[in-house]
Amino acid sequence: MGYCYKHGSDNVHIDITKENKKIIIFIRAQISFISKEDLELLEKLLTAPRCHEMEEYYWNLTGDNDTSTELTLVGMMIDESHINYVDGEYLEILLTRIP
């Protein structure tokens, strides 16, 4: 959510569902412009390899103001991420975590 607000979103919708032991987080934010470079960086940060041993210790740090560090930590706590920028208006982020 912080990433979306940092990029000018006033409208963020989040769905969290549990499906066959998977936790799926879907974020859709209305963002009028986001650069290709920002989308590539977002994808890179969220695809950091999952690191089970760091999850418990670093979870509390995800509220920090350093967006890059925050997203890398999120990337370490999820198994998959998919990013889509729809019609130059909506940023969609799908995160999957398998316990």
Accessible surface in RSA format (square Angstrom, percent):
REM  Atomic radii and reference values for relative SASA: ProtOr
REM  Chains: A
REM  Algorithm: Lee & Richards
REM  Probe-radius: 1.40
REM  Slices: 20
REM RES _ NUM      All-atoms   Total-Side   Main-Chain    Non-polar    All polar
REM                ABS   REL    ABS   REL    ABS   REL    ABS   REL    ABS   REL
RES MET A   1   111.72  57.9  86.41  57.2  25.30  60.2  66.01  56.1  45.71  60.6
RES GLY A   2    41.62  51.3   0.00   N/A  41.62  51.3  31.50  86.4  10.12  22.7
RES TYR A   3    19.54   9.1  17.48   9.9   2.06   5.4  16.41  12.3   3.14   3.9
RES CYS A   4     1.32   1.0   1.32   1.5   0.00   0.0   0.00   0.0   1.32   1.4
RES TYR A   5   111.58  52.1  95.82  54.5  15.76  41.0  66.83  50.2  44.75  55.2
RES LYS A   6   141.16  68.9 104.56  64.2  36.60  87.1  74.76  67.3  66.40  70.7
RES HIS A   7    43.22  23.6  26.92  18.7  16.29  41.7  25.73  26.5  17.49  20.3
RES GLY A   8    57.84  71.3   0.00   N/A  57.84  71.3  36.45 100.0  21.39  47.9
RES SER A   9     3.78   3.2   0.00   0.0   3.78   8.7   0.00   0.0   3.78   5.3
RES ASP A  10   141.44  99.1 108.08 107.6  33.36  78.9  36.01  84.8 105.42 105.1
RES ASN A  11    80.23  55.3  75.93  73.4   4.30  10.4  18.23  43.9  62.00  59.9
RES VAL A  12    31.59  20.8   0.91   0.8  30.68  73.9   0.91   0.8  30.68  83.2
RES HIS A  13   100.36  54.8  97.81  68.0   2.55   6.5  68.76  70.9  31.59  36.8
RES ILE A  14    65.72  37.4  39.87  29.7  25.85  62.3  39.87  28.7  25.85  70.1
RES ASP A  15    62.76  44.0  59.20  58.9   3.57   8.4  16.63  39.1  46.13  46.0
RES ILE A  16   116.83  66.5  87.25  65.0  29.58  71.3  87.25  62.8  29.58  80.3
RES THR A  17    69.17  49.2  63.27  64.1   5.90  14.1  62.97  84.6   6.20   9.4
RES LYS A  18   156.83  76.5 123.07  75.5  33.76  80.4  65.85  59.3  90.98  96.9
RES GLU A  19    96.47  55.4  92.54  70.0   3.93   9.4  29.68  57.4  66.79  54.5
RES ASN A  20   141.70  97.7 108.91 105.2  32.79  79.0  35.02  84.3 106.68 103.1
RES LYS A  21   159.33  77.7 155.02  95.1   4.31  10.3  98.23  88.4  61.09  65.1
RES LYS A  22    78.64  38.4  78.64  48.3   0.00   0.0  30.92  27.8  47.72  50.8
RES ILE A  23    52.59  29.9  52.21  38.9   0.38   0.9  52.21  37.6   0.38   1.0
RES ILE A  24    30.65  17.4  30.11  22.4   0.54   1.3  30.11  21.7   0.54   1.5
RES ILE A  25    45.11  25.7  45.11  33.6   0.00   0.0  45.11  32.5   0.00   0.0
RES PHE A  26    59.38  29.7  59.38  36.8   0.00   0.0  59.38  36.0   0.00   0.0
RES ILE A  27    17.21   9.8  17.21  12.8   0.00   0.0  17.21  12.4   0.00   0.0
RES ARG A  28    84.69  35.6  81.93  41.8   2.76   6.6  16.48  22.5  68.21  41.3
RES ALA A  29     0.15   0.1   0.00   0.0   0.15   0.3   0.15   0.2   0.00   0.0
RES GLN A  30    69.39  38.8  64.66  47.3   4.73  11.3  12.10  25.8  57.29  43.5
RES ILE A  31     1.56   0.9   0.93   0.7   0.63   1.5   1.56   1.1   0.00   0.0
RES SER A  32   102.76  86.8  79.83 106.5  22.93  52.8  49.56 105.5  53.21  74.5
RES PHE A  33   150.85  75.5 140.21  86.8  10.64  27.7 140.21  85.0  10.64  30.5
RES ILE A  34     8.22   4.7   0.00   0.0   8.22  19.8   1.61   1.2   6.61  17.9
RES SER A  35    26.66  22.5  23.61  31.5   3.05   7.0  21.98  46.8   4.68   6.6
RES LYS A  36   148.38  72.4 139.85  85.8   8.53  20.3  84.30  75.9  64.08  68.3
RES GLU A  37   121.43  69.7 116.16  87.9   5.28  12.6  61.94 119.8  59.49  48.6
RES ASP A  38    47.04  32.9  46.38  46.2   0.66   1.6   0.53   1.2  46.51  46.4
RES LEU A  39    36.21  20.2  34.65  24.8   1.57   3.9  34.92  24.5   1.29   3.5
RES GLU A  40    93.73  53.8  86.41  65.4   7.32  17.4  43.84  84.8  49.89  40.7
RES LEU A  41    83.44  46.5  79.58  56.9   3.87   9.7  82.55  58.0   0.89   2.4
RES LEU A  42     0.70   0.4   0.00   0.0   0.70   1.8   0.33   0.2   0.37   1.0
RES GLU A  43    96.26  55.3  96.26  72.8   0.00   0.0  18.36  35.5  77.90  63.6
RES LYS A  44   148.95  72.7 136.58  83.8  12.37  29.4  87.13  78.4  61.82  65.9
RES LEU A  45    24.55  13.7  22.95  16.4   1.60   4.0  24.55  17.2   0.00   0.0
RES LEU A  46     5.55   3.1   2.91   2.1   2.64   6.6   2.91   2.0   2.64   7.1
RES THR A  47    79.34  56.4  54.09  54.8  25.25  60.2  46.56  62.5  32.78  49.6
RES ALA A  48    18.98  17.5   8.94  13.8  10.04  22.8  14.19  20.0   4.79  12.7
RES PRO A  49   112.99  82.3 100.38  91.5  12.61  45.8 110.91  91.6   2.08  12.9
RES ARG A  50    47.34  19.9  18.71   9.5  28.63  68.2  14.41  19.7  32.93  20.0
RES CYS A  51    24.64  18.6  21.44  23.9   3.19   7.5   9.19  23.3  15.45  16.7
RES HIS A  52   116.18  63.5 103.81  72.2  12.37  31.6  69.88  72.0  46.30  53.9
RES GLU A  53   142.93  82.1 109.85  83.1  33.07  78.7  69.02 133.5  73.91  60.3
RES MET A  54    55.00  28.5  53.87  35.7   1.13   2.7  39.62  33.7  15.38  20.4
RES GLU A  55    21.98  12.6  20.16  15.3   1.82   4.3  12.33  23.8   9.65   7.9
RES GLU A  56   160.35  92.1 140.96 106.6  19.39  46.2  62.79 121.4  97.56  79.7
RES TYR A  57   160.87  75.1 144.66  82.3  16.21  42.2 102.93  77.4  57.94  71.4
RES TYR A  58    64.58  30.1  64.58  36.7   0.00   0.0  25.07  18.8  39.51  48.7
RES TRP A  59   147.93  59.4 146.63  71.0   1.30   3.0 117.45  62.6  30.48  49.4
RES ASN A  60   130.38  89.9 102.90  99.4  27.47  66.2  30.66  73.8  99.72  96.4
RES LEU A  61    86.80  48.3  84.10  60.2   2.70   6.8  86.52  60.8   0.28   0.7
RES THR A  62    27.69  19.7  23.72  24.0   3.97   9.5   6.53   8.8  21.16  32.0
RES GLY A  63    68.79  84.8   0.00   N/A  68.79  84.8  41.57 114.1  27.22  61.0
RES ASP A  64    76.71  53.7  60.84  60.6  15.87  37.5  17.78  41.8  58.93  58.8
RES ASN A  65   146.17 100.8 120.41 116.4  25.76  62.0  35.77  86.1 110.40 106.7
RES ASP A  66    71.33  50.0  62.57  62.3   8.75  20.7  27.33  64.3  43.99  43.9
RES THR A  67    22.77  16.2  19.44  19.7   3.33   7.9   8.68  11.7  14.09  21.3
RES SER A  68    51.20  43.3  50.02  66.8   1.18   2.7  24.86  52.9  26.34  36.9
RES THR A  69    62.14  44.2  57.40  58.2   4.73  11.3  44.35  59.6  17.79  26.9
RES GLU A  70    35.22  20.2  34.97  26.5   0.25   0.6   0.76   1.5  34.46  28.1
RES LEU A  71    16.12   9.0  16.12  11.5   0.00   0.0  16.12  11.3   0.00   0.0
RES THR A  72    38.01  27.0  38.01  38.5   0.00   0.0  31.36  42.1   6.65  10.0
RES LEU A  73    13.22   7.4  13.13   9.4   0.09   0.2  13.13   9.2   0.09   0.2
RES VAL A  74    31.74  20.9  31.68  28.7   0.06   0.1  31.74  27.6   0.00   0.0
RES GLY A  75     0.31   0.4   0.00   N/A   0.31   0.4   0.00   0.0   0.31   0.7
RES MET A  76    42.78  22.2  42.78  28.3   0.00   0.0  42.66  36.3   0.12   0.2
RES MET A  77     5.92   3.1   5.83   3.9   0.09   0.2   4.50   3.8   1.41   1.9
RES ILE A  78    12.09   6.9   9.14   6.8   2.95   7.1   9.14   6.6   2.95   8.0
RES ASP A  79    59.48  41.7  27.33  27.2  32.15  76.0  11.19  26.3  48.29  48.2
RES GLU A  80    80.21  46.1  72.50  54.8   7.71  18.4  31.06  60.1  49.16  40.1
RES SER A  81    19.22  16.2   0.42   0.6  18.79  43.3   0.00   0.0  19.22  26.9
RES HIS A  82   105.58  57.7  99.05  68.8   6.54  16.7  71.92  74.1  33.66  39.2
RES ILE A  83    41.73  23.7   8.14   6.1  33.59  81.0   8.40   6.0  33.33  90.5
RES ASN A  84    80.73  55.7  77.49  74.9   3.25   7.8  21.35  51.4  59.38  57.4
RES TYR A  85    50.31  23.5  25.97  14.8  24.34  63.3  25.82  19.4  24.49  30.2
RES VAL A  86    38.66  25.4  35.02  31.7   3.65   8.8  38.66  33.6   0.00   0.0
RES ASP A  87   134.63  94.3  92.68  92.2  41.95  99.2  37.84  89.1  96.79  96.5
RES GLY A  88    40.13  49.5   0.00   N/A  40.13  49.5  22.88  62.8  17.24  38.6
RES GLU A  89    68.12  39.1  68.10  51.5   0.02   0.0  15.87  30.7  52.26  42.7
RES TYR A  90    56.97  26.6  56.97  32.4   0.00   0.0  24.91  18.7  32.07  39.5
RES LEU A  91     0.29   0.2   0.05   0.0   0.25   0.6   0.05   0.0   0.25   0.7
RES GLU A  92    33.62  19.3  32.97  24.9   0.65   1.6   3.53   6.8  30.09  24.6
RES ILE A  93     9.10   5.2   9.10   6.8   0.00   0.0   9.10   6.6   0.00   0.0
RES LEU A  94    59.47  33.1  59.12  42.3   0.35   0.9  59.12  41.5   0.35   0.9
RES LEU A  95    11.93   6.6  11.52   8.2   0.40   1.0  11.52   8.1   0.40   1.1
RES THR A  96     8.34   5.9   8.28   8.4   0.06   0.2   2.21   3.0   6.13   9.3
RES ARG A  97    68.83  28.9  68.76  35.0   0.08   0.2  19.58  26.8  49.25  29.8
RES ILE A  98    73.54  41.8  70.28  52.4   3.26   7.9  70.28  50.6   3.26   8.9
RES PRO A  99   103.68  75.6  51.18  46.7  52.50 190.9  74.92  61.9  28.76 178.7
END  Absolute sums over single chains surface
CHAIN  1 A     6525.4       5416.0       1109.4       3525.1       3000.3
END  Absolute sums over all chains
TOTAL          6525.4       5416.0       1109.4       3525.1       3000.3
